[in-house]
Amino acid sequence: MIRRMSFAAALLLLTSPFAMAKDIVVYAGALIDGSGAALRREVSLIIHDDRIVAIEPGFKAPDGAEVIDLSKATVLPGFIDCHVHVAAKLPSRTNAIEDWLTHSDIDRAFDAALFARQMLQQGFTGARDVGGGDETVALREAIDAGKTPGPRLWVALEALGPTGGHGDLHNGLDPKLARAGWDNGLVDSPDQARLRVREHKRRGADLIKLMPSGGIASTGDDPRAQTMTVDEIRAAVDAAHALGMKVAAHIYPAGAIENAVRAGVDSVEHGSFATAQTFALMKDKGTYLVPTLTVYEVFYKVAQEHPELLPPGTAQKELANDLLPKKNLPLALKSGVKIAYGTDIGEGDHTGEFALLIANGMSVQQAILAATRNAADLIGAGDRVGSLQPGRYADLVAVGGDPLAEPALLRHVDFVMKGGVVYRAQGRPTAAAAE
């Protein structure tokens, strides 16, 4: 017979990565499955170990299954943030240069573990870290091994870019200062680009991050300038694709975006100064846009209120450029370019991007798909995550109402399951969240 347990009792069996029930059934009052299909009501998700094996109409379960009753809630796929820096602190918390020079990679690893746990509690069962170091690879492995809770991670190592470019860690510092590892992302020729890609693959990277243009939160470079040559970009992309790795490219100016898209990058991160022509080319090539509106919201506020906390000369760049991405998003939507969800933060609220996307032209359904189906497709994991279908991981969240009618619910998930393990229930972390 079906054993229907109280929610609290079921959690005792379901909140350990190594002591989960063999068969679990989730009763979903409503289901948004992440495929783009219409919302369904009163369905049962049947889970064996860490995978969904069936989705059945009505509330039913095989003999002996443990039931999680979410019959009053809406169930969705776990969210995926395609642009994080999992070890990054909020800029309002600390002076950027002081923090960089007084904290080690080990310090950052502990920060990353904390921020990853917080991200999972917000409903993010997956994330793509686009520019860290060996500590992000170690965190990915620790999460996968069940040593610490967090989202499934796909990681890039140091962003690849030219000397003096957005990713050059020497920028703004005494030229005599140096540290082992600061040059791990420097690329000043096509041959060097190929070598760096292969080195990053050897060190455990899942994807490559490029910096073909200048940036905003860095000293001394121009966000409207292309800083990598086309040959350097193409060499990096070809080397990455040959190794089965995707390429995410931080780019602002239209011309640089178009050059990188023609060279084959898989996603454009930010894309602040893109034009209709740029988006048309991206759509034609199937290139994703990851708008990262959250980071502009965060940094604009700091630039206004505490410019002294930012790297020298960057507050002016923030104030001059941070409002443009919101104004540009409707143009991207009109073009039909593919869009994936990304925040460009580590610490902080990763759910805020939903409100920003919706306020600037996306429908609620489009925003949900950006954080589920589209995000999984960009990562290259659409056969495992991003939608609730048989064969996919049991990565799901639930909210206490209809998010299509009340999108603010997306910022307050009550329930989080990753791989069949419950990390949040009834709006609170479970025991598994602390392990």
C-alpha positions as CSV (number, residue, x, y, z in Angstrom):
1,M,0.0,0.0,0.0
2,I,1.0,3.6,-0.4
3,R,2.5,4.9,2.8
4,R,1.5,8.6,3.2
5,M,3.6,10.1,5.9
6,S,3.4,13.5,7.5
7,F,5.7,16.0,5.8
8,A,7.9,16.2,8.9
9,A,8.3,12.4,9.1
10,A,9.1,12.1,5.5
11,L,11.8,14.7,5.8
12,L,13.6,12.5,8.3
13,L,14.1,10.0,5.6
14,L,14.7,12.4,2.7
15,T,17.1,15.0,4.0
16,S,20.4,13.1,3.8
17,P,22.3,12.7,0.5
18,F,23.2,9.1,1.6
19,A,20.0,8.0,3.3
20,M,17.3,8.9,0.9
21,A,14.2,6.7,0.4
22,K,14.4,4.5,-2.7
23,D,11.1,5.7,-4.1
24,I,9.6,9.1,-3.5
25,V,6.4,10.6,-4.8
26,V,5.8,14.4,-4.9
27,Y,2.2,15.4,-5.1
28,A,2.1,18.7,-7.0
29,G,-1.0,20.8,-6.8
30,A,0.2,22.6,-10.0
31,L,3.2,21.8,-12.2
32,I,5.3,24.1,-14.5
33,D,7.6,21.6,-16.0
34,G,10.1,23.9,-17.7
35,S,9.5,22.6,-21.2
36,G,7.3,25.5,-22.2
37,A,4.1,23.4,-21.9
38,A,1.0,24.7,-20.2
39,L,0.7,24.5,-16.4
40,R,-0.8,21.1,-15.3
41,R,-2.8,20.5,-12.1
42,E,-2.8,17.6,-9.6
43,V,0.0,15.5,-10.8
44,S,2.4,13.0,-9.1
45,L,6.2,13.1,-9.8
46,I,7.6,9.6,-9.2
47,I,11.2,9.6,-8.2
48,H,13.7,6.7,-7.9
49,D,16.9,7.6,-6.2
50,D,18.0,10.9,-7.8
51,R,15.9,10.8,-11.0
52,I,12.3,11.4,-12.1
53,V,11.0,8.2,-13.6
54,A,7.4,9.2,-14.3
55,I,4.9,12.1,-14.1
56,E,1.3,10.8,-13.7
57,P,-2.0,12.6,-13.6
58,G,-3.7,12.7,-10.2
59,F,-2.2,11.8,-6.8
60,K,-0.9,8.3,-6.9
61,A,2.2,6.4,-6.0
62,P,3.7,2.9,-6.2
63,D,3.5,0.5,-3.2
64,G,6.0,1.5,-0.5
65,A,6.8,4.9,-1.8
66,E,7.2,7.9,0.6
67,V,4.9,10.8,-0.3
68,I,5.8,14.5,-0.1
69,D,2.6,16.4,-0.2
70,L,2.9,19.7,-2.2
71,S,-0.8,19.5,-3.3
72,K,-1.3,23.1,-2.3
73,A,1.8,24.4,-4.0
74,T,3.2,25.0,-7.5
75,V,6.2,22.8,-8.4
76,L,8.8,24.0,-10.9
77,P,12.3,22.8,-12.0
78,G,15.2,24.0,-9.8
79,F,16.5,27.3,-11.1
80,I,19.9,27.7,-12.8
81,D,22.0,30.8,-12.7
82,C,24.2,30.9,-15.8
83,H,26.5,33.6,-14.6
84,V,27.9,33.5,-11.1
85,H,31.2,34.2,-9.4
86,V,30.4,31.9,-6.5
87,A,33.2,33.2,-4.2
88,A,32.5,36.9,-4.8
89,K,31.3,39.1,-2.0
90,L,28.8,41.9,-2.5
91,P,30.6,45.2,-3.3
92,S,28.7,46.9,-0.5
93,R,30.4,44.8,2.1
94,T,34.1,45.5,1.7
95,N,36.6,47.5,-0.2
96,A,37.3,45.6,-3.4
97,I,41.1,46.2,-3.5
98,E,41.6,45.6,0.2
99,D,39.7,42.4,0.0
100,W,41.6,41.1,-3.0
101,L,45.0,41.8,-1.4
102,T,44.3,40.5,2.1
103,H,42.4,37.3,1.4
104,S,43.8,34.0,0.0
105,D,42.2,31.5,-2.4
106,I,41.5,29.4,0.7
107,D,39.5,32.3,2.2
108,R,37.6,32.5,-1.0
109,A,36.9,28.8,-1.0
110,F,35.2,29.1,2.4
111,D,33.2,32.1,1.1
112,A,32.2,30.1,-1.9
113,A,31.0,27.2,0.1
114,L,28.8,29.6,2.2
115,F,27.4,31.4,-0.8
116,A,26.7,28.1,-2.6
117,R,24.6,26.9,0.4
118,Q,22.7,30.2,0.3
119,M,22.1,29.9,-3.4
120,L,20.6,26.4,-3.0
121,Q,18.2,27.7,-0.3
122,Q,17.1,30.4,-2.8
123,G,16.0,27.6,-5.2
124,F,19.1,27.4,-7.5
125,T,20.0,23.7,-8.0
126,G,22.4,24.6,-10.7
127,A,24.9,27.4,-11.5
128,R,27.6,28.2,-14.0
129,D,30.6,29.9,-12.5
130,V,32.2,32.0,-15.2
131,G,35.6,33.0,-13.8
132,G,37.1,31.7,-10.6
133,G,40.1,29.6,-9.8
134,D,41.0,26.2,-8.5
135,E,38.8,26.8,-5.5
136,T,35.7,26.7,-7.7
137,V,36.8,23.3,-9.2
138,A,37.3,22.0,-5.6
139,L,33.9,23.3,-4.5
140,R,32.2,21.6,-7.5
141,E,33.9,18.3,-6.6
142,A,33.0,18.7,-2.9
143,I,29.3,19.3,-3.8
144,D,29.2,16.4,-6.1
145,A,30.7,14.1,-3.5
146,G,28.1,15.2,-0.9
147,K,30.7,16.9,1.4
148,T,28.9,20.2,1.3
149,P,25.5,21.3,0.0
150,G,25.2,23.5,-3.0
151,P,24.0,23.7,-6.6
152,R,25.4,21.5,-9.4
153,L,28.3,23.6,-10.7
154,W,29.8,24.0,-14.1
155,V,32.9,26.1,-13.8
156,A,35.3,28.2,-15.8
157,L,38.7,29.1,-14.4
158,E,40.3,32.5,-14.8
159,A,38.7,34.5,-17.6
160,L,41.0,34.7,-20.7
161,G,41.8,38.2,-21.9
162,P,44.7,40.4,-22.9
163,T,47.3,42.2,-20.7
164,G,45.7,45.4,-19.4
165,G,42.2,44.1,-20.2
166,H,39.2,43.5,-18.0
167,G,40.5,40.3,-16.6
168,D,44.1,41.4,-15.9
169,L,44.4,41.2,-12.1
170,H,47.4,43.6,-12.1
171,N,45.1,46.5,-13.2
172,G,45.1,49.5,-10.8
173,L,47.9,48.1,-8.6
174,D,51.5,48.9,-8.0
175,P,53.2,47.4,-11.1
176,K,55.7,45.7,-8.9
177,L,53.0,43.7,-7.1
178,A,52.7,40.1,-8.4
179,R,51.4,36.8,-7.2
180,A,51.5,33.3,-8.5
181,G,48.4,32.7,-10.6
182,W,47.6,36.3,-11.5
183,D,48.7,35.6,-15.1
184,N,46.7,32.4,-15.5
185,G,44.2,34.2,-17.7
186,L,46.4,36.4,-19.8
187,V,46.2,35.9,-23.6
188,D,48.3,38.0,-26.0
189,S,48.4,35.8,-29.1
190,P,46.4,33.0,-30.8
191,D,49.0,30.4,-29.7
192,Q,48.7,31.6,-26.1
193,A,44.9,31.4,-26.3
194,R,45.0,27.8,-27.4
195,L,47.5,26.9,-24.6
196,R,45.4,28.6,-21.9
197,V,42.3,26.7,-23.0
198,R,44.1,23.4,-22.8
199,E,45.6,24.3,-19.4
200,H,42.2,25.2,-18.1
201,K,40.8,21.9,-19.4
202,R,43.6,20.0,-17.6
203,R,42.9,21.9,-14.4
204,G,39.3,20.8,-14.4
205,A,37.3,23.6,-16.2
206,D,34.0,22.7,-17.7
207,L,33.9,25.8,-20.0
208,I,36.0,28.8,-21.0
209,K,35.3,32.4,-20.2
210,L,36.7,35.1,-22.6
211,M,37.1,38.8,-22.1
212,P,37.0,40.2,-25.7
213,S,36.2,43.7,-24.6
214,G,37.0,46.0,-21.7
215,G,34.7,46.1,-18.6
216,I,33.2,48.4,-16.1
217,A,34.3,47.1,-12.7
218,S,38.0,47.2,-13.6
219,T,40.5,50.0,-13.5
220,G,42.0,51.5,-16.7
221,D,40.2,49.7,-19.5
222,D,37.4,51.0,-21.8
223,P,34.1,49.0,-21.8
224,R,33.5,50.2,-25.4
225,A,36.8,48.8,-26.8
226,Q,37.5,45.4,-28.2
227,T,40.6,44.2,-26.5
228,M,41.2,40.7,-27.9
229,T,42.0,40.3,-31.6
230,V,39.6,38.2,-33.8
231,D,42.4,35.7,-34.3
232,E,42.8,35.3,-30.5
233,I,39.1,34.9,-30.0
234,R,38.8,32.3,-32.8
235,A,41.8,30.3,-31.5
236,A,40.3,30.1,-28.1
237,V,36.9,29.1,-29.3
238,D,38.2,26.5,-31.7
239,A,40.4,25.0,-29.0
240,A,37.6,24.9,-26.5
241,H,35.1,23.4,-28.9
242,A,37.6,20.7,-29.9
243,L,37.7,19.7,-26.3
244,G,34.0,19.7,-25.9
245,M,33.9,22.9,-23.9
246,K,31.5,25.8,-24.4
247,V,32.7,29.5,-24.5
248,A,31.1,32.3,-22.6
249,A,32.3,35.8,-23.6
250,H,32.1,39.0,-21.5
251,I,31.4,41.6,-24.2
252,Y,29.9,45.1,-24.2
253,P,30.3,46.9,-27.6
254,A,28.3,45.9,-30.7
255,G,31.3,45.4,-33.0
256,A,33.2,43.2,-30.5
257,I,30.0,41.1,-29.9
258,E,29.6,40.6,-33.7
259,N,33.2,39.6,-34.1
260,A,33.0,37.1,-31.2
261,V,29.7,35.7,-32.5
262,R,31.1,35.1,-35.9
263,A,34.1,33.4,-34.2
264,G,31.7,31.0,-32.6
265,V,31.2,31.9,-28.9
266,D,28.2,30.1,-27.3
267,S,27.0,33.0,-25.2
268,V,27.4,36.8,-24.9
269,E,27.5,37.9,-21.2
270,H,26.1,41.4,-20.6
271,G,26.0,42.6,-24.2
272,S,25.2,46.1,-23.0
273,F,25.8,48.1,-26.1
274,A,24.3,45.6,-28.6
275,T,22.2,46.9,-31.5
276,A,19.3,45.4,-33.5
277,Q,21.9,44.2,-36.0
278,T,23.9,42.6,-33.3
279,F,20.9,40.7,-31.9
280,A,19.8,39.6,-35.4
281,L,23.3,38.1,-35.9
282,M,23.1,36.4,-32.5
283,K,19.7,34.9,-33.3
284,D,21.0,33.7,-36.7
285,K,24.0,32.0,-35.1
286,G,22.0,30.6,-32.1
287,T,24.1,32.5,-29.6
288,Y,22.7,33.1,-26.2
289,L,22.4,36.4,-24.4
290,V,22.9,36.4,-20.6
291,P,21.8,39.9,-19.6
292,T,22.9,39.9,-15.9
293,L,20.7,42.8,-14.9
294,T,21.3,42.1,-11.2
295,V,25.0,43.1,-11.2
296,Y,24.2,46.5,-12.7
297,E,21.5,47.1,-10.0
298,V,23.9,46.2,-7.3
299,F,27.0,48.1,-8.5
300,Y,25.0,51.2,-9.5
301,K,23.8,51.6,-6.0
302,V,27.3,51.2,-4.5
303,A,28.7,53.7,-7.1
304,Q,26.1,56.2,-5.9
305,E,26.4,55.6,-2.2
306,H,29.9,54.2,-1.5
307,P,32.2,54.8,-4.5
308,E,35.2,54.5,-2.2
309,L,34.5,50.7,-2.0
310,L,35.0,50.2,-5.7
311,P,38.3,49.9,-7.6
312,P,39.8,53.2,-8.6
313,G,38.1,54.9,-11.5
314,T,35.2,52.4,-11.8
315,A,32.4,54.3,-10.0
316,Q,32.3,56.7,-12.9
317,K,32.0,53.8,-15.4
318,E,29.2,52.2,-13.3
319,L,27.2,55.4,-13.2
320,A,27.7,56.0,-17.0
321,N,26.8,52.5,-18.1
322,D,24.8,50.5,-15.6
323,L,21.3,51.7,-16.7
324,L,21.8,50.7,-20.3
325,P,21.2,46.9,-20.1
326,K,17.7,47.4,-18.8
327,K,16.9,49.8,-21.7
328,N,18.4,47.3,-24.2
329,L,16.6,44.2,-23.0
330,P,13.3,45.0,-24.9
331,L,15.4,45.2,-28.1
332,A,16.8,41.7,-27.4
333,L,13.4,40.3,-26.7
334,K,12.0,41.8,-29.9
335,S,14.8,40.2,-31.9
336,G,14.0,36.7,-30.7
337,V,17.5,36.0,-29.4
338,K,17.8,33.2,-26.9
339,I,18.1,34.4,-23.4
340,A,19.4,32.6,-20.3
341,Y,19.2,33.7,-16.7
342,G,22.3,35.1,-15.0
343,T,23.1,37.5,-12.2
344,D,26.9,38.0,-12.1
345,I,27.0,37.8,-8.3
346,G,28.1,35.2,-5.7
347,E,26.9,36.4,-2.3
348,G,23.4,37.9,-2.4
349,D,20.0,37.4,-3.7
350,H,20.1,35.4,-7.0
351,T,16.3,35.5,-7.3
352,G,16.2,39.3,-8.0
353,E,16.9,38.7,-11.7
354,F,13.4,37.4,-12.1
355,A,11.8,40.8,-11.1
356,L,14.3,42.7,-13.2
357,L,13.7,40.6,-16.4
358,I,9.9,40.9,-15.9
359,A,10.0,44.6,-15.2
360,N,12.0,45.2,-18.4
361,G,9.8,43.3,-20.9
362,M,9.8,39.5,-20.2
363,S,6.7,37.6,-19.5
364,V,6.7,35.5,-16.3
365,Q,6.8,32.3,-18.4
366,Q,9.8,33.6,-20.4
367,A,11.7,34.5,-17.2
368,I,11.0,31.0,-15.8
369,L,12.2,29.4,-19.0
370,A,15.3,31.6,-19.0
371,A,16.2,30.1,-15.6
372,T,15.3,26.5,-16.4
373,R,15.1,25.1,-20.0
374,N,17.2,27.8,-21.6
375,A,19.8,27.8,-18.9
376,A,20.2,24.0,-19.1
377,D,20.4,24.2,-22.9
378,L,23.2,26.9,-22.8
379,I,25.2,24.8,-20.3
380,G,24.8,21.7,-22.5
381,A,22.9,19.7,-19.8
382,G,19.3,19.9,-21.1
383,D,19.1,16.1,-21.0
384,R,19.7,16.1,-17.2
385,V,18.4,19.3,-15.7
386,G,16.2,22.4,-16.5
387,S,12.9,20.6,-16.9
388,L,10.8,18.0,-15.0
389,Q,10.6,15.0,-17.2
390,P,11.3,11.3,-16.9
391,G,15.1,10.7,-16.9
392,R,16.0,14.1,-15.6
393,Y,17.4,14.7,-12.1
394,A,14.9,15.3,-9.4
395,D,15.8,19.0,-9.0
396,L,12.7,20.9,-8.2
397,V,11.4,23.8,-6.2
398,A,7.9,24.7,-5.0
399,V,6.1,28.0,-4.1
400,G,2.9,28.5,-2.2
401,G,0.7,29.9,-5.0
402,D,0.7,30.6,-8.7
403,P,3.9,32.3,-9.9
404,L,2.4,33.1,-13.3
405,A,-0.1,35.3,-11.5
406,E,2.2,36.3,-8.7
407,P,5.8,36.4,-10.0
408,A,7.0,37.7,-6.6
409,L,6.6,34.1,-5.4
410,L,9.7,33.1,-7.4
411,R,11.8,35.1,-4.9
412,H,10.5,33.1,-1.9
413,V,10.6,29.3,-2.6
414,D,9.2,27.1,0.2
415,F,10.7,23.8,-0.9
416,V,14.0,22.8,-2.6
417,M,14.9,19.3,-3.7
418,K,18.1,18.4,-5.6
419,G,18.8,14.9,-6.8
420,G,16.0,13.5,-4.6
421,V,17.3,15.1,-1.4
422,V,15.2,17.8,0.3
423,Y,17.3,20.9,1.3
424,R,14.4,23.2,2.1
425,A,10.9,22.5,3.3
426,Q,8.1,24.6,4.7
427,G,10.2,27.7,4.1
428,R,13.2,26.5,6.2
429,P,16.5,24.7,5.7
430,T,16.4,21.0,6.4
431,A,19.1,19.0,8.2
432,A,20.7,18.2,4.8
433,A,21.3,21.9,4.2
434,A,23.7,22.0,7.1
435,E,25.7,18.8,6.3
